[in-house]
Amino acid sequence: MTKAFLALWNDFPTTLREEYETWHTFEHVPERLTPPGIRAARRYAAFGTVSDRYFTLYELDDTAALEHPDYLDLVRCPTPWSLKMREHFSNVLRIPAECIASGGRGIGSHMLVKAYSVDRSHADGSSNKLALVLQDLVSSGRILSYRIGLAEPNQKYEVFEQEPQPDTDMLNVVVLAESSSRGGLEQARPGIAVAANDILQPRANLREGLLELLVSFHDGEVPTNRSEIRASETMRSRFTEGSWGKCHPAQDRKLSAF
């Protein structure tokens, strides 16, 4: 497991599910694996009747990878397809986190994802206590693996506006628990929720959900040159008509997609 990760939540209209899945799989995520320090990515989903909830997990060498010029170029000069898709994003939350505890092994078919706002003075210690509870679940075979990450609130983000967290005495705590079956994770879910609330004593619950793994990528599977990844006109034409235009960096600094 890497030392850091980027957790991203977003909703997207179910009517555009096929286009989102195609764009995210064949263009967007492979692009994000080209900058140094971004090692892998996984997309999870909980499908709804009006909007789908997506969670994307990027594995990072460290959070400084998100400040590398190559990554910032992706952010500030998105592809035309990314510009188009961004118009439909909602309920976005982005948390770059340093991993402080992990255990188990393997990638499960389902993941329980929880994000909290926790008092800074005890976020580290309480997170390590919660890790002992999760390690017991690994030892008993209830879950495959877990990770806990800590993050500063209100980290700079040039893409979508996010609701600010006004209390600077807080840290964000992200808890990830994986299982090879949805049923097993549903059984463990209530106990994890109780333990997290009792131990972390969060001021706010930022996100919570049980999601299904859809696709996984590693940086070695994609070209290192961004220009070799952009989706073909044939692929894009399945979802739109007319010109896709060109990237205009000055304009796109305000309109970029992650």
Beta strands, then each sheet from edge to edge (+ up, - down):
strand 1: 4-13
strand 2: 38-46
strand 3: 51-60
strand 4: 90-104
strand 5: 110-119
strand 6: 145-151
strand 7: 170-179
strand 8: 204-218
sheet 1: 1+ 3- 2+ 8- 5+ 7- 6+ 4- 1+
end
